[in-house]
């Protein structure tokens, strides 16, 4: 099967990768690009552990084909922090011990940011 060339902006950085037509964005993020903060929970879009923002819209990366990222801006949990420090949502999760086992927390952080982006 031939691979597809995808160009995207991932966490603010121009990124290119090759993927198979059937690969999920989650699989490529974790296995090809090394962004392991995005977790696989259920694999069928029910749990939200794999949440990312695509062009500012919350999405379950397990349900998005990687080739659909072409020309889009993707933000993962790794993209929330900056060189100056944690995103305020990450800092508050830490301060208030709002952590679980680590599988769903990254998705919660991305979802909370998406909610506040649309409803400040």
N, C-alpha and C positions, 0 to 999 in steps of 0.2 A: 504494500500500500504506500503510495507516495505521500510525503509530508507536505504540509502547507506552511508557508512563511507568514508569520504574523508580526505586525509592528504595533506596539501599544505604548502607553505611558503608564508605568507601574510605580506607584508611590512617588510620583513626580519625576521619574527618570525615564527617558526614552529606552525602550526595551524591545528586542527582537527575539523570536524563538521559532522553532519548527515544531509542528505537532501533527498528529494523525487526525483525520477528520472526526473520529469518534471520541477523542480524548476530552475529558472535562477540564474546565478551567482549574478546578481544584487539583486535579492530577498534575497538570503542568506547573502550577504555582509551587506545589510541594516537591515533586520529583524532578522536574526539569530546571526550574529556576531557584530552588532552594529556599523558598519562603514557607517555612514549616509552621509559622504561627497560625495560619489558617488550617483548621483541623477538620477531619472527616468524622462525623458523628453517625448519622443514620444512613447517609448516601442516597436518600430519596427526597430531600428538601423539607423535611418536617422539623428538624431540631434547630437549625440556624447556626450550628457550630462553624460552618464553612462560610459564614457571611462575609461579603466584600461589598464595596461600593463600585458600581460601574457607571461612569459619568454622573456620579453623585446620587445614584439610585441604589438602594439596598438590594442585593441579590444573593441567592444561594449558589455558590460557585460549583457545587456538585451537579447542578442542573443546567449550567451554562457550558456550551461547547467552547473550548479554548479558541477556536477560530473566530468566534463571535467577539473576541476581545480586539480584533483588528481595528485600528483607528480609534479605540476607546481609551478612557482614562480609568485605570483600576487602582483602588486603594485597599490595601490589606491592613491587618492590625499592625504590621511593622511600619506602615506608612503614617500612623497616627502620631508617633513621637517625632521630635525634631532634634537636631544637634544640641539645642538649648536644654532639652529635657523632655519629660513625659508630657503627653497631651493632658489637659486638665481632667478629662474623663478617666484616663489611666491613673492619674494621681489620686483622684477621689476613690476609685476602686481599691487602690492600695491602702489609703488612709483608713478606710472603713471596712477593710477585710472582706470586700464583696467578691471573693474568689471562690471558685469551686475546685474541682480536681484539675482543671487546666484544659480540658477538652472544649467546654462551651464558653469559657471566659473570653477568648479572643473574639468570638462571634458576638457576644454580648457587648463588648466594647465598640465594635464596628457598628452594630445596630443602634446603640445609644447615641453615637456620634451622628449617624444618619437621621435619627429622630430629632436631635437638637439642631441639626443643620436646617431641617424643614420646619421646626417649631421651636424657635429660640425662646 
